[in-house]
């Protein structure tokens, strides 16, 4: 029998994992990668960027970090080397077509006797792909690719497509501004953090040297760039960081000496949370234990406030740490960041919104009134994130599928198990939905998908899948508060992984003994693959 061909878009961690696990089931994967190498976002970052999660959470289950990497938070070069080594170890490179950009995908489904209208076809179904199984005899995906070296195009037909393009690259999120108050009104230069990261390290240092720099944002890239600007200019030209909200950015993963995993990454911690799909007893228990949940959050907050001296700088957030971790917004603060704030080489400025004028930027405070005196600056770097949703939507040629994948702007991205859209056939999305450690989560998702494609289990009805998605959306909104973001499982790894394990027929309980199962933190090594007897 001819092998089913699986098209995988992107050779970052999710694409490499998808390729590896598709091969393990005897499929023929083809990975399309626009760049000249593997690694995704880790190919090129800001010079000082480090891993945000401890490496024990950010590792492949069957490929440990080398002994030479001793730091808990490896550098960009160490992470990149680790990912490259994984691809080479499992001989994945030969399945990747580099310098090949996917410009669009289109589902070819026409068959005599069946609806030719795409919208009518998908709405008439009660099961994903008509039968709840991954392959349909009448449909294939046309994948249109462009060679980035010579601009030639090709069309490939695939039995199944996996979108693993990532959400933190390519399409920058640019704030909207009032008429005549955008970047064109400014005499200086405005770039996105993506442009800054694309420079070689020396060019980036020279670019900010001697300039009054304003960095907009307060997540990881904003903090890293601010530190680099501070190193280049010192007190002579302090770097201003313009932020909208304070955040519980962590100094480390050991609040008051206790590993954070014992507070948020074990089964006991998840008993304190109202989980999607849980029964009456677990709901009652989560309600009764809510004071302990509050205590855990305050325990971590007190550690962060002390280590970062947040009270001194007016940087104490109004929301809880639980909201922060449930929104996947946690960032690790660069070492000595607040020392730079103390000495004055980094200046923190809160603003609900801002606009441009000739001399610099005008900020709006909590009262929404703009200042009349501009903050003078030469260079503005927008560390305002990416439009991963637009990137995902635009890959589809069909307007119908674009609308389906986008869903409602007030709800999570409509993916069952954060992987499958119930109304888009023969397609999966890996790596869009966030977690505390995206590598850890992407791997078990790829294993789940490989088992689905291999026929180990079938998906439930579309209605059942949509009901499950709605329950997860309610959970995310409840625990993220005003920081609700689309597609984030937050601090609910184990409950989420349990659903995937049960689908695959695995035992979800991976520890030895009652107390270990309840209190020991879970991580990638708890899901180490069982070697096949055929190998």
TORKE-215706 format. One line per 2 residues: their letters; for each residue x, y, z of C-alpha. Coordinates in nm, 4 decimals, m for minus. Layout:
N
a = X/Y/Z  ...
# end
This chain:
535
xx = 0.0000/0.0000/0.0000  0.1269/0.3454/m0.0901
xx = 0.2301/0.5517/0.2097  0.0108/0.8438/0.3012
xx = 0.1939/1.1692/0.2384  0.1834/1.4234/0.5210
xx = 0.2643/1.7867/0.4478  0.4167/1.9673/0.7469
xx = 0.4553/2.3438/0.7288  0.7439/2.4718/0.9398
xx = 1.0634/2.3131/1.0761  1.0603/2.4587/1.4246
xx = 1.0205/2.2346/1.7278  0.6590/2.1457/1.6434
xx = 0.7389/2.0641/1.2813  1.0360/1.8467/1.3753
xx = 0.8308/1.6607/1.6353  0.5483/1.6102/1.3862
xx = 0.7947/1.4737/1.1307  0.9512/1.2344/1.3799
xx = 0.6228/1.0897/1.5022  0.4738/1.0641/1.1521
xx = 0.7765/0.8592/1.0518  0.7284/0.6352/1.3556
xx = 0.3870/0.5347/1.2159  0.5099/0.4635/0.8656
xx = 0.3837/0.7795/0.6964  0.5761/0.9833/0.4385
xx = 0.6228/1.3337/0.5819  0.7429/1.6286/0.3764
xx = 0.8408/1.9368/0.5781  0.8284/2.2745/0.4025
xx = 1.0550/2.5333/0.5635  1.0939/2.8887/0.4304
xx = 1.4343/2.9354/0.5935  1.7606/2.7601/0.5197
xx = 1.7697/2.5626/0.8456  1.5677/2.4161/1.1315
xx = 1.4892/2.5837/1.4600  1.1946/2.8186/1.4050
xx = 1.2071/3.1188/1.6384  1.5370/2.9974/1.7830
xx = 1.7265/3.0498/1.4560  1.7761/3.4188/1.5353
xx = 1.6867/3.6071/1.8509  1.8043/3.9068/2.0468
xx = 2.1628/3.8394/2.1608  2.0859/3.8158/2.5326
xx = 1.7721/3.6026/2.4979  1.7614/3.2892/2.7105
xx = 1.5101/3.0114/2.7533  1.2172/3.1265/2.9676
xx = 1.1319/2.7853/3.1126  1.3802/2.5715/3.3056
xx = 1.5384/2.3241/3.0669  1.3921/2.0321/3.2642
xx = 1.0513/2.1397/3.1294  1.1778/2.2341/2.7856
xx = 1.3230/1.9106/2.6533  1.2370/1.6240/2.4237
xx = 1.1187/1.3202/2.6188  1.3615/1.0849/2.4404
xx = 1.6536/1.3219/2.3778  1.8053/1.4814/2.6905
xx = 2.0049/1.8007/2.7051  2.3803/1.7403/2.6706
xx = 2.5802/1.7414/2.9969  2.7697/2.0480/2.8755
xx = 2.4549/2.2596/2.9247  2.4541/2.3168/3.2990
xx = 2.2446/2.6342/3.3235  1.8747/2.6108/3.4132
xx = 1.7986/2.8700/3.1439  2.0174/2.7972/2.8387
xx = 2.1162/3.0673/2.5901  1.9743/3.1037/2.2420
xx = 2.2803/2.9317/2.0929  2.2467/2.6365/2.3297
xx = 1.8764/2.5941/2.2538  1.9388/2.6200/1.8804
xx = 2.2191/2.3613/1.8959  1.9951/2.1294/2.0981
xx = 1.7162/2.1488/1.8389  1.9618/2.0919/1.5535
xx = 2.1083/1.7904/1.7324  1.7592/1.6440/1.7726
xx = 1.6898/1.6773/1.3994  2.0222/1.5153/1.3117
xx = 1.9939/1.2375/1.5713  1.6582/1.1209/1.4348
xx = 1.7633/1.1756/1.0700  1.4882/1.4282/1.0012
xx = 1.6861/1.6653/0.7761  1.6353/1.4540/0.4637
xx = 1.2588/1.5007/0.4944  1.2814/1.8821/0.4980
xx = 1.2639/2.1058/0.1917  1.4487/2.4211/0.2928
xx = 1.4048/2.7636/0.1327  1.0520/2.6553/0.0429
xx = 0.7782/2.8923/0.1535  0.4169/2.7766/0.1557
xx = 0.2088/3.0564/0.0041  m0.1292/2.8845/0.0298
xx = m0.3141/2.5594/0.0876  m0.6418/2.4580/m0.0784
xx = m0.8628/2.1561/m0.0172  m0.9519/1.9661/m0.3359
xx = m1.2704/1.7778/m0.2547  m1.4843/1.7624/m0.5683
xx = m1.6556/1.4307/m0.6320  m1.9667/1.3492/m0.8442
xx = m2.2770/1.3129/m0.6325  m2.1409/1.5170/m0.3369
xx = m2.1872/1.8898/m0.2621  m1.9303/2.0908/m0.4528
xx = m1.9907/2.3982/m0.2415  m1.7281/2.3998/0.0335
xx = m1.9476/2.5638/0.2959  m2.2364/2.3292/0.2257
xx = m2.0034/2.0297/0.2408  m1.8567/2.1029/0.5836
xx = m2.1804/2.2217/0.7422  m2.3624/1.9080/0.6353
xx = m2.1257/1.6864/0.8302  m2.1875/1.5479/1.1781
xx = m1.8438/1.3846/1.1992  m1.5012/1.5301/1.1245
xx = m1.4009/1.4293/0.7741  m1.7411/1.2500/0.7417
xx = m1.6341/0.9468/0.9468  m1.4234/1.0779/1.2378
xx = m1.1131/0.9337/1.0767  m0.8195/1.1291/0.9317
xx = m0.8176/1.0197/0.5679  m1.1000/1.0620/0.3212
xx = m1.0827/0.8904/m0.0160  m1.2091/1.1910/m0.2117
xx = m1.0073/1.4756/m0.0652  m0.6494/1.6005/m0.0773
xx = m0.4758/1.9273/0.0061  m0.3017/2.1256/m0.2643
xx = 0.0034/2.2919/m0.1114  0.1426/2.5783/m0.3201
xx = 0.5080/2.6519/m0.2419  0.7580/2.9108/m0.3586
xx = 1.1320/2.8597/m0.3800  1.2747/3.1581/m0.1901
xx = 1.5993/3.1439/m0.3894  1.4615/3.1590/m0.7455
xx = 1.0923/3.2477/m0.6851  0.9673/2.9449/m0.8789
xx = 0.6427/2.7817/m0.7610  0.5279/2.4225/m0.7281
xx = 0.2050/2.2516/m0.6251  0.2095/1.9411/m0.4058
xx = m0.0835/1.7149/m0.3224  m0.0963/1.5904/0.0358
xx = m0.3211/1.3401/0.2083  m0.2993/1.5378/0.5322
xx = m0.1519/1.8740/0.6342  m0.0013/1.9780/0.9692
xx = 0.0347/2.3509/1.0288  0.3304/2.4058/1.2608
xx = 0.4303/2.7571/1.1565  0.4344/2.8956/1.5103
xx = 0.2655/3.2141/1.6250  0.5639/3.4277/1.7286
xx = 0.7214/3.5222/1.3967  0.6711/3.6742/1.0517
xx = 0.3569/3.8862/1.1058  0.4264/4.1678/1.3561
xx = 0.1509/4.3111/1.5721  0.1552/4.6857/1.5054
xx = m0.0653/4.9051/1.7281  m0.3294/5.1215/1.5630
xx = m0.2959/5.4989/1.5915  m0.5275/5.7985/1.5373
xx = m0.5064/5.9708/1.1973  m0.1815/6.1640/1.1484
xx = m0.0478/6.0368/1.4816  0.1217/5.7201/1.3619
xx = 0.4911/5.6535/1.2916  0.4891/5.8769/0.9809
xx = 0.4378/6.1817/1.2036  0.7618/6.1028/1.3885
xx = 1.0999/6.2443/1.2820  1.2878/5.9422/1.4149
xx = 1.2803/5.5737/1.3302  1.0205/5.3119/1.4302
xx = 1.0899/4.9388/1.3994  0.9421/4.6178/1.5354
xx = 1.1393/4.3871/1.7639  1.1380/4.1384/1.4738
xx = 1.3549/4.3812/1.2732  1.5886/4.4355/1.5675
xx = 1.6311/4.0596/1.6222  1.7081/4.0103/1.2509
xx = 2.0228/4.2252/1.2771  2.3562/4.0693/1.3586
xx = 2.4574/4.1404/1.7166  2.7153/4.4077/1.6398
xx = 2.4835/4.5886/1.4006  2.2089/4.5888/1.6641
xx = 2.4447/4.7366/1.9236  2.5599/5.0062/1.6804
xx = 2.2011/5.0771/1.5781  2.0944/5.1823/1.9301
xx = 2.4288/5.3349/2.0336  2.4045/5.7044/2.1175
xx = 2.0268/5.7178/2.0694  1.7371/5.7913/2.3005
xx = 1.5496/5.4625/2.2700  1.1925/5.3838/2.3722
xx = 1.0922/5.0173/2.3898  0.7169/4.9526/2.3848
xx = 0.6064/4.6411/2.5723  0.6831/4.4498/2.8898
xx = 0.7191/4.0887/2.7830  1.0399/3.8918/2.7292
xx = 1.1674/4.0578/2.4116  1.0975/4.4062/2.5458
xx = 1.2989/4.3360/2.8599  1.5891/4.1798/2.6675
xx = 1.6074/4.4695/2.4204  1.5917/4.7244/2.7018
xx = 1.8886/4.5545/2.8687  2.0890/4.5681/2.5466
xx = 2.0070/4.9375/2.4976  2.1090/5.0037/2.8580
xx = 2.4410/4.8256/2.8014  2.5047/5.0313/2.4862
xx = 2.4121/5.3743/2.6253  2.4228/5.3626/3.0051
xx = 2.3140/5.6748/3.1941  2.3992/5.9069/2.9071
xx = 2.0950/5.7954/2.7068  1.8647/5.5924/2.9347
xx = 1.6347/5.3429/2.7685  1.2671/5.4135/2.8301
xx = 1.0318/5.1134/2.8588  0.6715/5.2068/2.7813
xx = 0.4283/4.9537/2.9259  0.0525/4.9256/2.9677
xx = 0.0245/4.6882/3.2637  0.2496/4.5542/3.5364
xx = 0.3188/4.1800/3.5240  0.4397/3.9103/3.7609
xx = 0.7580/3.8481/3.5633  0.9569/3.5922/3.7585
xx = 1.3212/3.6170/3.8714  1.3493/3.2367/3.8843
xx = 1.1370/2.9257/3.9359  1.2117/2.8904/4.3083
xx = 0.9849/3.1198/4.5136  1.1269/3.1322/4.8677
xx = 1.3456/2.8335/4.7732  1.0545/2.6051/4.6795
xx = 1.0414/2.4785/4.3185  0.7449/2.6349/4.1402
xx = 0.6479/2.2902/4.0111  0.5262/2.1887/4.3569
xx = 0.2809/2.4791/4.3509  0.1545/2.4689/3.9923
xx = 0.2775/2.1653/3.7978  0.1540/1.8682/4.0034
xx = m0.1839/1.6988/4.0401  m0.2517/1.8484/4.3805
xx = m0.2241/2.2024/4.2426  m0.4781/2.1169/3.9739
xx = m0.7245/1.9961/4.2366  m0.7527/2.3615/4.3389
xx = m0.8797/2.4659/3.9949  m1.2212/2.4278/3.8325
xx = m1.1259/2.2212/3.5300  m1.3165/2.1791/3.2030
xx = m1.5222/1.8619/3.1982  m1.4743/1.7696/3.5646
xx = m1.7494/1.6087/3.7704  m1.9403/1.7298/4.0758
xx = m1.6927/1.6019/4.3376  m1.3919/1.7677/4.1747
xx = m1.5905/2.0886/4.1366  m1.6830/2.0802/4.5059
xx = m1.3221/2.0090/4.6037  m1.1889/2.2984/4.3913
xx = m1.4398/2.5318/4.5572  m1.3462/2.4165/4.9080
xx = m0.9727/2.4507/4.8354  m0.9984/2.7982/4.6815
xx = m0.8379/2.9643/4.9895  m0.5324/2.7462/4.9373
xx = m0.5245/2.8442/4.5704  m0.5253/3.2084/4.6798
xx = m0.2472/3.1323/4.9296  m0.0262/2.9718/4.6649
xx = m0.0607/3.2800/4.4465  0.0209/3.5190/4.7328
xx = 0.3213/3.3057/4.8291  0.4738/3.3454/4.4811
xx = 0.3782/3.7121/4.4570  0.5527/3.7948/4.7843
xx = 0.8738/3.6355/4.6575  0.8636/3.8294/4.3307
xx = 0.7880/4.1573/4.5093  1.0842/4.1078/4.7429
xx = 1.3406/3.9982/4.4839  1.2469/4.2666/4.2290
xx = 1.1629/4.5405/4.4835  0.8407/4.6001/4.2905
xx = 0.6862/4.8222/4.5572  0.9763/5.0651/4.5317
xx = 0.9224/5.1136/4.1588  0.5414/5.1106/4.1632
xx = 0.5402/4.7873/3.9647  0.3139/4.5651/4.1795
xx = 0.0443/4.4154/3.9520  m0.3195/4.4386/4.0504
xx = m0.4040/4.0911/3.9258  m0.2972/3.7607/4.0802
xx = m0.0087/3.5383/3.9829  m0.2682/3.2698/3.9003
xx = m0.4111/3.5015/3.6326  m0.0589/3.5513/3.4984
xx = 0.0312/3.1842/3.4739  m0.3139/3.0926/3.3390
xx = m0.2651/3.3461/3.0573  0.0770/3.2104/2.9533
xx = 0.2161/3.5601/3.0122  0.5008/3.4665/3.2459
xx = 0.8370/3.6054/3.1412  1.1704/3.5547/3.3118
xx = 1.3258/3.8890/3.3975  1.6836/3.9350/3.2721
xx = 1.9421/3.9276/3.5472  2.0010/4.2733/3.7045
xx = 1.7124/4.4328/3.5129  1.5856/4.6168/3.8191
xx = 1.9424/4.7147/3.9098  1.9436/4.9049/3.5808
xx = 1.6136/5.0644/3.6802  1.7714/5.1578/4.0153
xx = 2.0717/5.3256/3.8555  1.8569/5.5070/3.5992
xx = 1.9817/5.3513/3.2746  1.6336/5.2009/3.2281
xx = 1.3269/5.4194/3.2896  0.9827/5.2598/3.3316
xx = 0.6853/5.4602/3.2043  0.3246/5.3432/3.2273
xx = 0.0843/5.4397/2.9512  m0.2584/5.3109/2.8509
xx = m0.1937/5.4201/2.4938  0.0442/5.6363/2.2973
xx = 0.0769/5.8181/1.9670  0.3507/5.9882/1.7693
xx = 0.4374/6.3494/1.7053  0.7375/6.5066/1.5316
xx = 0.9590/6.5230/1.8438  0.8694/6.1870/1.9937
xx = 0.5695/6.0173/2.1528  0.2647/6.1359/2.3426
xx = 0.1399/5.9056/2.6182  m0.2009/5.8625/2.7778
xx = m0.2292/5.7803/3.1470  m0.5029/5.6019/3.3397
xx = m0.7329/5.9020/3.2885  m0.6947/5.8484/2.9086
xx = m0.5830/6.2095/2.8633  m0.2767/6.2537/2.6467
xx = 0.0185/6.4519/2.7726  0.0869/6.7725/2.5849
xx = 0.4629/6.7500/2.6304  0.6141/6.4773/2.4103
xx = 0.8644/6.2264/2.5385  1.1638/6.3019/2.3214
xx = 1.3140/5.9983/2.1559  1.5191/5.9061/1.8513
xx = 1.4167/5.5432/1.8091  1.1048/5.3464/1.9003
xx = 1.1190/4.9652/1.9104  0.7760/4.8006/1.9165
xx = 0.8063/4.4800/2.1195  0.4334/4.4326/2.0781
xx = 0.4202/4.0684/1.9749  0.2918/3.8985/1.6630
xx = m0.0337/3.8302/1.4788  m0.0164/3.4537/1.4812
xx = m0.3911/3.4334/1.4197  m0.3586/3.6291/1.0940
xx = m0.0629/3.4162/0.9874  m0.2663/3.1008/1.0437
xx = m0.5747/3.2370/0.8687  m0.3913/3.3645/0.5600
xx = m0.2379/3.0258/0.4794  m0.5807/2.9102/0.3571
xx = m0.6921/3.0014/0.0046  m1.0565/2.9345/0.0902
xx = m1.2510/3.2132/0.2606  m1.4670/2.9456/0.4228
xx = m1.1719/2.7820/0.5930  m1.0246/3.1218/0.6803
xx = m1.3450/3.2044/0.8664  m1.3544/2.8638/1.0353
xx = m0.9968/2.8753/1.1649  m1.0318/3.2346/1.2849
xx = m1.3498/3.1643/1.4801  m1.4924/3.4336/1.7057
xx = m1.2571/3.7077/1.8311  m1.4112/3.6656/2.1782
xx = m1.3392/3.2928/2.2039  m1.0385/3.0625/2.1901
xx = m0.9133/2.9466/1.8548  m1.1631/2.6681/1.7710
xx = m0.9411/2.3611/1.7954  m1.0445/2.0352/1.9606
xx = m0.7667/1.9229/2.1953  m0.5957/2.2421/2.0685
xx = m0.5133/2.0444/1.7528  m0.8096/1.9665/1.5248
xx = m1.0701/2.2020/1.3807  m1.3905/1.9952/1.3695
xx = m1.4994/2.1399/1.0341  m1.1687/2.1458/0.8464
xx = m1.0870/1.7995/0.7074  m0.7513/1.6240/0.6983
xx = m0.5677/1.9024/0.8783  m0.4141/1.9636/1.2215
xx = m0.2514/2.2603/1.3956  0.0470/2.1999/1.6247
xx = 0.2281/2.4698/1.8210  m0.0260/2.7518/1.8066
xx = m0.1842/2.7002/2.1469  0.0555/2.8030/2.4231
xx = 0.1592/2.6489/2.7522  0.4255/2.7083/3.0135
xx = 0.6594/2.4969/2.7981  0.5653/2.4776/2.4323
xx = 0.8091/2.1988/2.3469  0.6699/1.9747/2.6196
xx = 0.3126/2.0345/2.5029  0.3877/2.0080/2.1299
xx = 0.5461/1.6664/2.1733  0.2477/1.4990/2.3354
xx = 0.0194/1.6650/2.0805  0.2270/1.5182/1.7970
xx = 0.2090/1.1751/1.9558  m0.1688/1.2092/1.9920
xx = m0.1958/1.3124/1.6267  0.0240/1.0232/1.5123
xx = m0.2036/0.7776/1.6966  m0.5122/0.9410/1.5417
xx = m0.3690/0.9147/1.1917  m0.2669/0.5545/1.2594
xx = m0.6250/0.4609/1.3474  m0.5757/0.4006/1.7205
xx = m0.8911/0.6014/1.7954  m1.1624/0.8056/1.6229
xx = m1.2768/1.1561/1.7021  m1.6200/1.2121/1.8588
xx = m1.8990/1.3939/1.6741  m1.8521/1.7548/1.5712
xx = m2.1132/1.8595/1.8271  m1.9281/1.6816/2.1090
xx = m1.5996/1.8403/2.0044  m1.7537/2.1866/1.9932
xx = m1.9030/2.1389/2.3402  m1.5613/2.0354/2.4746
xx = m1.3987/2.3406/2.3155  m1.6604/2.5650/2.4776
xx = m1.5796/2.4195/2.8219  m1.2083/2.4924/2.7763
xx = m1.2923/2.8446/2.6641  m1.4912/2.9032/2.9833
xx = m1.1998/2.7746/3.1921  m0.9518/3.0065/3.0188
xx = m1.1759/3.3099/3.0626  m1.2367/3.2295/3.4293
xx = m0.8716/3.1988/3.5291  m0.7129/3.4498/3.2929
xx = m0.9414/3.7385/3.3845  m0.8770/4.0489/3.1767
xx = m0.5575/3.8885/3.0463  m0.7541/3.6186/2.8654
xx = m0.5695/3.5201/2.5530  m0.6797/3.2918/2.2788
xx = m0.5285/2.9431/2.2904  m0.3442/2.8885/2.6172
xx = m0.3860/2.5860/2.8432  m0.2128/2.7796/3.1219
xx = m0.1228/2.5870/3.4341  m0.3379/2.2871/3.3526
xx = m0.0852/2.0624/3.1811  m0.1677/1.7400/3.3600
xx = m0.5451/1.7557/3.3154  m0.4943/1.8408/2.9485
xx = m0.2400/1.5622/2.8995  m0.4755/1.3196/3.0749
xx = m0.7357/1.3787/2.8021  m0.4810/1.3024/2.5312
xx = m0.3561/0.9918/2.7129  m0.7083/0.8552/2.7539
xx = m0.7789/0.9119/2.3835  m0.4651/0.7134/2.2947
xx = m0.5447/0.4336/2.5403  m0.2534/0.5189/2.7697
xx = m0.2580/0.5204/3.1454  m0.2652/0.8940/3.2330
xx = m0.1089/0.8316/3.5734  0.2656/0.8259/3.5082
xx = 0.4148/0.8245/3.8585  0.4988/0.5423/4.0986
xx = 0.2859/0.5539/4.4107  0.0004/0.7627/4.5473
xx = 0.2027/1.0468/4.7012  0.4344/1.0771/4.4013
xx = 0.1324/1.0911/4.1717  m0.0304/1.3615/4.3804
xx = 0.2605/1.5848/4.4753  0.5561/1.5349/4.2391
xx = 0.5720/1.7834/3.9499  0.5025/1.6442/3.6050
xx = 0.7381/1.7073/3.3140  0.8436/1.5746/2.9716
xx = 1.0260/1.2713/3.1119  0.7013/1.1381/3.2577
xx = 0.5878/1.0732/2.9009  0.8960/0.8939/2.7673
xx = 0.7940/0.6771/2.4693  0.7809/0.3030/2.5272
xx = 1.0213/0.1358/2.2803  0.8466/m0.0593/2.0082
xx = 0.9004/m0.4374/2.0226  0.9443/m0.4378/1.6451
x = 1.2539/m0.2217/1.6851
# end
